[in-house]
Amino acid sequence: MVRDPVPSLEAFGPLPAATRALRVGMIGIGTVGGGTFRVLARNQRQIAARAGRGIEVVAVAARDLQRAARVVGPAVPVTADPFELATDPAIDVVLEAAGGTGAARDWVLAAIAHGKHVVTANKALLAVHGEQIFAAARARGVAVAYEGAVAVSIPIVKALREGLVANRIEWLAGIINGTSNFVLSRMRDEGLGFADALREAQALGYAEADPAFDVEGIDAAHKLTLLAANAFGMPLRLADVQVEGITALQEADVRGAGQLGFRIKLLGVARRTADGVELRVQPTLLPATHLLAQVDGAMNGVMVKGDAAGVTMYYGAGAGSEQTASAVIADLVDLARLDGVPPAQQVPHLGVHPHATEALPVLPHAASRGVRWVRVPLVAGQGLDALQALLAEHGVPLRRAVWASATPVEAPEALCLTEAMGQATLDDALRALAAHPAVRGPIRALPVEMLDA
């Protein structure tokens, strides 16, 4: 392959000699910190040309000092005490790359109290303690940047806060956990059970030894909390997110969804309605031909509907060392450009300035509406007509009902697609149906999202 010659970096022109580099103190030098250090070193000239000044890591705090020294070399001092960085007057920005929500909060608040900007990719920290952290930053006149906290290689926070700033966001939906998406992709493509697919994800490094945060939907809930606040100008409402993971999904669910032309994804949905905001993370059926349904493996995808822009789609890696570094360094470049910009003219932490924040009500689970997919295991000899009549008696209209194709005659299962309806009505109907003698086992119901308007 013939490539055009790479232009010399001198083409960017000399940087102003008097412009001092942005000095960064890094807490943690693991996956995120190590990747950030490498990319900064490798692309320092290009980054400086875009930032208008250099960006230098001038100190690192880490538990393993020997490992940290091997990563950063002899020119960068290392310490075991993160508070040294948070209180050092020679440091402009503290990059929190250690994770966690306890000690990390204390380090971040200490850095803010000492007049330092903060960059973090720690979605749990911000979903849990963000209101306190952002309030402290506003009071001190510093910024907290967190592009790497959500769908790392996708600049979705910047898209919501800046690229779509003219829009009233109507809804967003995202596949925002790579571990769960990999597991579901393998269950669909290879017919694996959940446990086998998870073991494969762990063997390949896509899942932690303890994968609960990922497969139970907690990680995605943290990210959805941040996205919803930026989309709707509302406070962080982690406690109000309806969360259901993928651990209860069976091969029969994945097959049954496919039989009706759908794929199951762990989907985070934030939707503005006349009555409030819907916030949920759940296994959800998408039409198999939908763009989001094509997001497979460990990749992430986010779709946003704005009143002016319409539907926009964002796709990229949701994890990885240098993928996260790409987002972290973008935040550092934004901070490098802030010199002399009054706080009132800076991009607000959550998309709108505090006085314009709306305390929008979050709808309870029972108040949600939509199409539902239902799998019903029946006693042999039962008919679909009888099932449809029983559901109609309890206020559940069906648009489709078929027999699951892969079940034996003596253990039939019905696959149903409801019309759009209220969740409370469906819950009542399924409780009644579960007690009926024609039903021989647990009923499975999942939401369906078309995302076409």
Sequence and secondary structure as in RCSB ss.txt:
>XXXX:A:sequence
MVRDPVPSLEAFGPLPAATRALRVGMIGIGTVGGGTFRVLARNQRQIAARAGRGIEVVAVAARDLQRAARVVGPA
VPVTADPFELATDPAIDVVLEAAGGTGAARDWVLAAIAHGKHVVTANKALLAVHGEQIFAAARARGVAVAYEGAV
AVSIPIVKALREGLVANRIEWLAGIINGTSNFVLSRMRDEGLGFADALREAQALGYAEADPAFDVEGIDAAHKLT
LLAANAFGMPLRLADVQVEGITALQEADVRGAGQLGFRIKLLGVARRTADGVELRVQPTLLPATHLLAQVDGAMN
GVMVKGDAAGVTMYYGAGAGSEQTASAVIADLVDLARLDGVPPAQQVPHLGVHPHATEALPVLPHAASRGVRWVR
VPLVAGQGLDALQALLAEHGVPLRRAVWASATPVEAPEALCLTEAMGQATLDDALRALAAHPAVRGPIRALPVEM
LDA
>XXXX:A:secstr
        GGGG    TT   EEEEEE  SHHHHHHHHHHHHTHHHHHHHHTS EEEEEEE S HHHHHHHH TT
S EES HHHHHH TT SEEEE S  SSHHHHHHHHHHHTT EEEE  HHHHHHHHHHHHHHHHHHT  EE GGGS
STTS HHHIIIIITTTS EEEEEEE  HHHHHHHHHHHHH   HHHHHHHHHHTTSS SS HHHHTTHHHHHHHH
HHHHHHHT    GGG EE  STT  HHHHHHHHHTTEEEEEEEEEEE SS EEEEEEEEEEETTSTGGG  TTEE
EEEEEETTTEEEEEEEES  HHHHHHHHHHHHHHHHT TT  GGGS  TTSS GGG     B  GGG EEEEEEE
EEB TT  HHHHHHHHHHTT  EEEEEE TTS TTS EEEEEE SEEHHHHHHHHHHHHTSTTB S  EEEEE  
   
